[in-house]
Amino acid sequence: MSEDRSSTDPSEKSWIEKIAHAFSSEPKTREDLLEMLAVAKQNEVIDDDAVSIVEGAMHISDMQAREIMVPRPQMVVVKINQPLSELLPIIVDTGHSRYPVIGDTLDDVHGILLSKDLLPLLWQKDKGEEIDLSTIIRPATLVPESKRLNVLLRDFREKRNHMAVVIDEYGGAAGLITIEDILEQIVGDIEDEYDEDDDLPIRKIADNDYVVQALTPIEDFNEYFKAQLSDEEFDTIGGLLLKAFGHLPSRNETTRLDDFEFKVVNADNRQIHLLRMRHNRHEVN
């Protein structure tokens, strides 16, 4: 007796029909493509990660550089005329591989410095010679805030760039963006051995030597160091230091709060970002 094909399981028929429909013609809308992905996932043709990556790749076509850029106040930059003795602490403390190089202001972008390009110049430091960053920096890529991420990713790949400075409608620096920032929108967070430390508000780098984010809440700082800094007027360590300095400090300026000595590692014309700190009372574990 022949098998009655009309007895095919309804759910099986449902996905068979969906696949047949999906492949009967090319998907014409995003919804068509998402339906194809859902069917493929349901039938274990692709896994959750593959679906997430495809959806992420589709999503970036709707996103602009302004949505994921590192904003201007958080940019870590170096100056074109900065001596090597000042450059090295910034690179060591922040651990980035690339830095925008500026003139007198953030809007005066000269190029991009690759940390590895400084290595051949280290011998000059021992000889006391000056360095000229203009001889080793790479051209800066400038993109508008409205740049679509999928287009920017293609540009990064074609031109072999990894970082771009995002500019606003007036031509000023609004922030920066890297190829990693875009890829993370597709595949999720990309972590390396430095990411955990980069997110820490307080990081111990040697005995009695710390890197402190200026936005660290005073309450957290006090808890970490068993300190008693006042939080009546300000919420963050940066706020306390602005009062202690009496002005917006530049890099390498130092001041003290109780038993703590702070040195400004990174600041712009709006706020302090990163600090180097020595604790002169006792070591904190």
Buried (B, 14 or more C-beta within 10 A) or exposed (E): EEEEEEEEEEEEEEBBEBBEEBEEEEBEEEEBBBBBBBBBBBEEEBEEEEBBBBBBBBEBEEBBBBEBBBEBBBBBBBBBBBEBEBBBBBBEBBBBBBBBBBEEEBBEBBBBBBBEBBEEBEEBBEEEEEBEBEEBBBEBBEBBBEBBBBBBBEBBEEEEBBBBBBBBEEEEBBBBBBBBBBBBBBEEEEEEEEEEEBEEBBBBEEEEEBBBBBBBBBEEBBEBBEBEBEBEEBEBBBBBBBEEBEEBBEBBBBBEBEEBBBBBBBBBEEBBBBBBBBBEEEEEE
